[in-house]
Amino acid sequence: MKIQEMSDEALLKRKKTTEVVTASLAGLLTVLLIAALFLCFNDQFTIGLPLLIIPLSLSTVVFMNIADVKAVRKELQTRNHVL
């Protein structure tokens, strides 16, 4: 469903849910990145290097979610809602 066709309540729910999920994903990816770098610097390259791929590849999902939240905020602002 397009953002323009959604009700105000659905947009607010989508915005809140996406923000929570994005923050959680970003936090977990940050922890995984730190753990992978820690393993790489402690001479465990066979474990650390493959783990670096996961946060780097999933970071695109975080940026897509941030773009979605911005689009929802913009739509709510065009409907004259205060955020």
Secondary structure in CASP SS format (residue, H / E / C, confidence):
PFRMAT SS
TARGET T0000
AUTHOR 0000-0000-0000
METHOD secondary structure of the structure
MODEL  1
M C 1.00
K C 1.00
I H 1.00
Q H 1.00
E H 1.00
M C 1.00
S C 1.00
D H 1.00
E H 1.00
A H 1.00
L H 1.00
L H 1.00
K H 1.00
R H 1.00
K H 1.00
K H 1.00
T H 1.00
T H 1.00
E H 1.00
V H 1.00
V H 1.00
T H 1.00
A H 1.00
S H 1.00
L H 1.00
A H 1.00
G H 1.00
L H 1.00
L H 1.00
T H 1.00
V H 1.00
L H 1.00
L H 1.00
I H 1.00
A H 1.00
A H 1.00
L H 1.00
F H 1.00
L H 1.00
C H 1.00
F H 1.00
N C 1.00
D C 1.00
Q C 1.00
F H 1.00
T H 1.00
I H 1.00
G H 1.00
L H 1.00
P H 1.00
L H 1.00
L H 1.00
I H 1.00
I H 1.00
P H 1.00
L H 1.00
S H 1.00
L H 1.00
S H 1.00
T H 1.00
V H 1.00
V H 1.00
F H 1.00
M H 1.00
N H 1.00
I H 1.00
A H 1.00
D H 1.00
V H 1.00
K H 1.00
A H 1.00
V H 1.00
R H 1.00
K H 1.00
E H 1.00
L H 1.00
Q H 1.00
T H 1.00
R C 1.00
N C 1.00
H C 1.00
V C 1.00
L C 1.00
END
